[in-house]
Amino acid sequence: MQWEQACKIILTFFVSLLSLIFTIPGSTEAALLPEEIVVLVNSGSPDSISIGKLYMELRKVPVTHLIEVSVTTDERISRSDYDELIAEPVRKAVGELYDKGEKIRCIVTTYGIPLRIRAVKALIVPEDEINRYGRMKKQKKEKLSELEKQKKENKDHDEDLKREIKRLKSGINKLNTRLGYLRGADTVAAVDSELTLVLMPDYGLAGWQPNPEFLYNRKSKIVYPGQVLMVSRLDAPTPELAEGLIRTAIEVEKKGISGKIYLDARGKKGKDAYSRFDEDIRRTAQILKQSRMPVILDNRPELFGPGDAPSAALYCGWYSLGKYKDAFQWSEGAVGYHIASSEAVSLHDPKPEYWVKSMIERGVIATIGPVAEPYLHAFPPPSLFFPLLMSGKYALAEVFTMTNPLLSWRMILIGDPLYNPFKNNAAYVIKNLPPPPR
């Protein structure tokens, strides 16, 4: 899908977000239960097995709901290995539980299970054709560099020069899109996102599938010939931190979470998709002013800086690509996500400062991020995510599933799927609660 189409999607669903959470009728009688969870571990990773069994013990997940697969411990896996070594065993195990009368609604992936599925070429394309587009792109970039140099040297910018620079940039973007398609770039996906559709018949791998449980999609009555599963991951830079996701979640649930809500907008105004998303962060601040937690909104172009965010319990902001800003003192049990294109590319590489990895290292126990460029409209709208979470009526995996627009794509949820830090002390009241995912 072209970026222009993606912009249309985001412009459409932001129109109704504010009213949506107040108008969908329903109940929470179908809340996620431990007996509706299966836990996926890698038999080749003792840490994976240990974390999976610990979770099952502490959350009272039936011992028969452990699924062991033998797969690489590398964070990346080929599409064929994913299909054969992960998807097929999971499909079989869940099917057998269904045959016994047990309903499964959620998969928990663990430390040691691959994170990302590598690209597959959409078609068999001659290498000469790919090289031809590559040469065209190179020529345009060289010409663009030359014209930008002329523009820099000439203060009285010629309008024809400006138009030619704009035309070249547009041409390069189109060639990038075409090359990405020929190389299968749109088939890169998160393992977890593909697992949401593991019970589905064959579907297209290029691009994404709409999530029928996304609140804004429910009215459109999207129907799949199988069940959509919730998926959450117990993973972190170290096994000890992954274990901490579980233990801290259970402890915080007992006493509740305390602290402040930090929302980092950029002061954008306009009708483009970026300005609309920026406006949704500000809208979130307006909505949550009715909550029992203090809300701090930063609407400057700059991000929160060192010391700006003490007692951070909840967070959403943008945009620092692959470089965590150490501005926060995280409350115990903190939940938050940063909107940028590569923040879950790796959870284990010690060098990059991706937000998901860095936030977990500093105390966040539930977060969201993409394993590759997801496009802006793939992120859960904060004006939906945080009110639902703060209502105390839904577990973490339910909130993510109801606010995640796309499946078979690149967004992942890190954290205990049953985590509900507001279960015993709601911080926000929703008049008409939407029903949780089926």
C-alpha positions in Angstrom: 0.0 0.0 0.0 1.3 3.4 -0.9 2.0 6.0 1.8 -0.8 8.2 0.4 -3.3 5.4 1.1 -1.9 5.0 4.6 -2.5 8.7 5.3 -6.1 8.3 4.2 -6.6 5.6 6.7 -5.2 7.5 9.6 -7.1 10.7 8.6 -10.3 8.7 8.6 -10.1 6.9 11.9 -8.8 9.8 13.9 -12.1 11.7 13.1 -14.1 9.5 15.5 -11.6 8.4 18.1 -12.8 10.7 20.9 -16.4 9.6 20.7 -15.7 5.9 19.9 -14.8 4.8 23.4 -18.0 6.2 24.8 -20.4 4.8 22.2 -19.6 1.1 21.7 -21.9 -0.9 23.9 -21.0 -4.2 25.5 -19.6 -5.8 28.6 -16.3 -7.4 29.8 -17.8 -10.8 30.6 -15.3 -12.4 28.2 -12.2 -11.1 29.9 -9.0 -13.1 29.2 -8.5 -16.0 31.5 -5.3 -18.0 32.3 -6.9 -21.2 30.9 -7.3 -19.4 27.5 -3.5 -18.9 27.1 -0.8 -21.1 25.5 2.9 -20.4 26.1 5.4 -20.9 23.3 8.9 -21.8 24.2 12.1 -22.8 22.3 13.3 -26.2 23.3 16.8 -25.2 22.3 16.9 -22.4 24.9 16.9 -23.3 28.6 16.0 -19.6 29.4 13.0 -19.8 27.2 11.7 -22.9 28.9 12.4 -21.5 32.3 10.6 -18.2 31.7 7.7 -20.0 30.0 7.2 -22.4 32.9 7.6 -19.7 35.5 4.9 -17.7 33.8 2.6 -20.7 33.7 3.2 -21.5 37.4 2.7 -17.9 38.6 -0.4 -17.2 36.4 -1.8 -20.7 36.8 -1.8 -21.5 33.1 -2.6 -25.2 32.6 0.6 -27.3 32.2 -0.8 -28.8 29.1 -0.8 -25.4 27.4 3.0 -25.4 27.0 4.0 -25.5 23.3 7.7 -26.4 22.6 9.3 -25.7 19.3 12.8 -26.3 18.1 14.0 -23.2 16.3 16.9 -20.8 16.1 17.5 -18.5 19.0 18.5 -15.8 16.5 16.1 -12.9 16.5 15.5 -13.3 12.8 14.0 -16.3 11.0 13.2 -17.2 7.4 9.6 -17.3 6.2 9.9 -21.0 5.4 11.4 -21.8 8.9 8.6 -19.8 10.5 6.0 -21.7 8.6 7.5 -25.1 9.3 9.0 -24.8 12.8 6.7 -22.3 14.5 3.3 -21.8 12.8 2.6 -25.5 12.0 3.4 -26.8 15.5 1.4 -24.0 17.1 -1.5 -24.6 14.8 -1.5 -28.3 15.6 -1.2 -27.8 19.4 -4.0 -25.2 19.5 -6.2 -27.5 17.3 -5.7 -30.4 19.7 -6.7 -28.2 22.7 -9.8 -27.2 20.8 -10.7 -30.8 20.1 -10.6 -31.3 23.9 -13.1 -28.5 24.3 -10.6 -25.9 25.4 -10.8 -22.4 23.9 -7.5 -20.6 23.3 -7.5 -16.8 22.8 -3.9 -15.8 23.5 -0.4 -16.9 22.7 2.6 -15.9 24.9 5.9 -15.9 23.1 9.0 -16.0 25.2 12.7 -15.1 25.4 14.4 -17.3 22.8 11.6 -17.3 20.2 12.6 -15.3 17.1 11.3 -11.8 16.8 11.2 -11.0 13.1 10.5 -12.9 9.8 12.8 -12.1 7.0 11.6 -10.7 3.6 10.5 -13.0 0.8 10.4 -11.9 -2.8 6.8 -11.4 -3.8 7.5 -12.9 -7.3 10.4 -14.5 -9.1 12.0 -11.4 -10.6 15.0 -11.4 -12.8 18.0 -9.8 -11.1 18.5 -7.6 -14.2 15.2 -5.9 -13.6 16.1 -5.1 -9.9 19.5 -3.8 -11.0 17.8 -1.6 -13.7 15.7 0.1 -11.1 18.7 0.4 -8.8 20.7 2.2 -11.6 17.8 4.5 -12.2 17.7 5.4 -8.5 21.4 5.9 -8.4 21.2 8.3 -11.3 18.4 10.3 -9.8 20.3 10.6 -6.4 23.4 11.8 -8.2 21.4 14.4 -10.1 19.6 15.4 -6.9 22.9 15.9 -5.0 24.2 18.1 -7.8 21.0 20.3 -7.8 21.0 20.6 -4.0 24.6 21.8 -4.2 23.5 24.4 -6.7 20.6 25.5 -4.5 22.9 25.9 -1.5 25.4 28.0 -3.5 22.7 30.2 -5.0 20.7 32.2 -2.4 18.3 33.4 -5.0 16.7 30.1 -5.5 15.3 29.5 -9.0 11.7 28.2 -9.0 12.5 25.7 -11.8 15.4 24.4 -9.7 13.1 23.9 -6.7 10.5 22.1 -8.9 13.2 19.8 -10.3 14.5 18.9 -6.9 11.0 18.1 -5.7 10.4 16.0 -8.9 13.6 14.0 -8.3 12.7 13.4 -4.6 9.3 12.1 -5.7 10.9 9.9 -8.3 13.4 8.4 -5.8 10.6 7.7 -3.4 8.6 5.8 -6.1 11.7 3.8 -7.1 12.3 2.9 -3.4 8.7 1.6 -3.2 9.1 -0.4 -6.4 12.5 -1.8 -5.3 11.0 -2.7 -1.9 8.2 -4.6 -3.6 10.6 -6.5 -6.0 12.9 -7.4 -3.0 9.9 -8.5 -0.9 10.3 -5.7 1.7 6.6 -5.7 2.4 6.8 -9.3 3.5 9.0 -8.5 6.5 6.8 -9.2 9.6 6.9 -9.7 13.3 6.6 -13.4 14.4 4.0 -12.3 17.0 1.9 -10.4 14.5 1.8 -13.4 12.1 0.8 -15.7 15.0 -2.3 -13.7 15.5 -3.5 -15.3 12.2 -2.0 -18.7 12.7 -5.5 -20.3 12.7 -6.4 -18.7 9.4 -6.3 -20.2 5.9 -3.7 -18.8 3.5 -3.6 -15.0 3.1 -1.4 -12.6 1.3 2.0 -12.0 2.8 2.7 -8.6 1.2 1.6 -5.8 3.4 -0.8 -6.1 6.3 -4.3 -7.4 7.1 -6.9 -5.3 8.9 -7.5 -6.2 12.6 -11.2 -7.0 13.0 -10.9 -6.4 16.8 -9.5 -2.9 16.3 -12.3 -0.8 17.8 -12.7 1.4 14.7 -12.9 -1.7 12.5 -15.7 -3.4 14.5 -18.4 -1.4 12.8 -17.1 -2.4 9.3 -17.8 -6.1 10.3 -14.6 -7.5 8.9 -15.0 -11.3 8.8 -12.1 -13.8 8.8 -12.6 -17.6 8.2 -11.0 -18.4 11.5 -10.1 -17.0 14.9 -7.8 -14.0 15.5 -5.6 -14.6 18.5 -4.1 -12.2 21.0 -0.3 -12.4 21.2 2.1 -10.9 23.8 5.8 -11.5 24.4 7.8 -12.1 27.6 11.2 -11.0 26.2 13.9 -8.6 27.2 17.6 -7.9 26.8 18.4 -10.5 29.5 16.5 -13.5 30.9 16.5 -11.8 34.3 14.7 -8.8 32.9 12.2 -11.0 31.1 11.4 -12.8 34.3 11.0 -9.4 35.9 8.2 -8.6 33.5 6.2 -11.4 35.1 7.0 -10.9 38.8 6.6 -7.1 38.7 3.3 -7.3 36.9 1.8 -9.6 39.5 3.2 -7.5 42.4 1.9 -4.2 41.0 -1.5 -5.6 40.3 -1.9 -6.2 44.1 -1.2 -2.7 45.1 -1.8 -0.7 42.0 0.3 1.6 39.9 1.1 5.2 41.0 2.8 8.1 39.3 2.2 10.5 36.4 1.2 10.4 32.7 3.7 11.9 30.4 2.6 12.8 26.8 5.2 14.2 24.4 3.6 15.9 21.4 5.6 18.1 19.0 3.3 21.1 18.5 2.5 20.2 14.9 -0.5 21.9 13.2 -1.9 20.9 9.8 -3.9 18.4 7.9 -1.2 15.8 7.2 -1.0 12.5 8.9 1.9 13.5 11.2 -0.1 16.5 12.5 -3.1 14.4 13.0 -1.2 11.9 15.1 0.4 14.8 17.0 -3.1 16.1 17.7 -4.2 12.7 19.0 -1.5 12.9 21.6 -2.9 16.3 22.7 -6.4 14.8 22.6 -5.2 12.0 24.9 -4.1 14.7 27.4 -7.5 16.3 27.2 -9.3 13.0 27.8 -7.1 11.9 30.7 -7.5 15.2 32.5 -10.6 13.5 33.8 -8.5 10.7 35.3 -7.2 10.4 38.8 -3.6 10.7 37.6 -1.6 13.9 36.9 -1.1 14.5 33.2 2.0 16.3 31.9 1.8 17.3 28.2 4.9 18.6 26.4 3.8 20.3 23.2 7.2 21.7 22.3 9.2 20.5 19.2 11.8 19.2 21.6 11.4 15.9 23.5 11.5 15.5 27.3 15.0 16.0 28.5 17.0 14.7 31.5 15.1 15.1 34.7 11.9 16.2 33.0 9.8 13.1 33.8 10.0 11.8 37.4 7.5 9.2 38.6 6.5 8.2 35.1 3.8 5.6 35.2 2.4 5.9 31.7 4.1 7.4 28.6 3.5 8.1 24.9 5.6 10.3 22.7 7.6 10.8 19.6 10.0 11.1 17.6 13.6 10.0 18.3 14.5 7.3 15.9 16.4 4.5 17.5 17.8 6.7 20.2 16.2 6.5 23.7 16.0 9.8 25.6 16.9 9.2 29.3 14.4 11.7 30.6 12.4 9.3 32.8 12.3 8.0 36.3 10.0 5.0 35.8 7.4 4.0 38.4 7.2 0.4 39.3 5.0 -1.3 36.7 5.3 1.5 34.1 3.6 1.1 30.7 4.5 3.2 27.7 5.5 3.4 24.1 7.5 5.7 21.8 6.3 6.3 18.2 9.2 5.7 15.9 10.0 3.4 13.0 12.6 0.9 14.5 12.1 0.7 18.2 11.8 -3.1 18.4 14.2 -4.1 15.6 16.2 -6.0 18.4 15.7 -6.7 22.1 19.1 -8.3 22.6 21.6 -6.3 20.6 23.5 -4.4 23.3 24.7 -1.5 21.0 21.6 0.3 19.6 19.5 2.4 21.9 16.1 1.3 20.6 13.3 2.5 22.8 11.7 -0.8 23.6 14.9 -2.4 24.8 16.1 0.7 26.6 12.8 1.2 28.4 12.7 -2.4 29.6 16.3 -2.0 30.9 15.2 1.0 32.9 12.1 -0.5 34.5 9.2 -0.4 32.0 7.3 -3.7 32.0 4.9 -3.3 29.2 5.6 -1.6 25.9 4.9 -1.6 22.1 7.2 -1.3 19.1 7.8 -2.2 15.5 10.4 -4.8 14.2 10.7 -2.8 11.0 9.2 0.4 9.4 5.4 0.0 10.2 4.2 3.4 8.9 2.5 5.8 11.2 -1.0 4.4 11.0 0.1 1.0 12.4 0.6 2.4 16.0 -2.2 2.1 18.5 -3.8 5.5 18.9 -2.9 6.7 22.5 -6.4 8.3 22.9 -7.8 4.7 22.7 -5.0 2.7 24.4 -4.6 4.6 27.6 -8.3 5.2 28.6 -9.0 1.5 28.0 -6.0 0.5 30.1 -6.8 2.9 32.9 -10.4 1.7 33.1 -9.1 -1.4 34.9 -11.6 -3.5 32.9 -9.1 -5.1 30.5 -5.9 -7.0 30.6 -2.9 -5.7 28.7 -3.3 -8.0 25.7 -6.9 -7.1 25.4 -6.1 -3.4 25.3 -3.5 -3.9 22.7 -5.7 -6.1 20.5 -8.5 -3.5 20.6 -6.2 -0.6 19.7 -3.8 -2.3 17.2 -5.0 -1.5 13.6 -3.0 -4.1 11.7 -2.2 -7.8 11.8 0.3 -9.9 9.8 2.5 -6.8 10.1 5.3 -5.4 12.3 4.0 -4.2 15.7 4.6 -6.3 18.9 3.5 -6.1 22.5 6.0 -6.8 25.2 4.6 -7.7 28.7 2.4 -10.1 30.6 -0.8 -10.4 28.6 -2.8 -10.6 31.9 -1.2 -7.5 33.4 -3.9 -5.1 34.6 -2.3 -2.4 36.8 -5.7 -0.7 37.4 -7.7 -3.8 38.1 -8.3 -2.9 41.8 -8.3 0.9 41.4 -9.6 2.3 38.1 -8.0 5.6 37.1 -10.5 6.5 34.3 -14.2 5.8 33.9 -15.6 4.8 30.5 -19.4 5.1 30.4 -20.1 2.3 27.8 -17.4 -0.3 27.9 -16.6 -2.0 24.6 -16.6 -5.8 24.7 -13.1 -7.3 24.8 -11.7 -9.4 21.9 -13.6 -12.6 21.2 
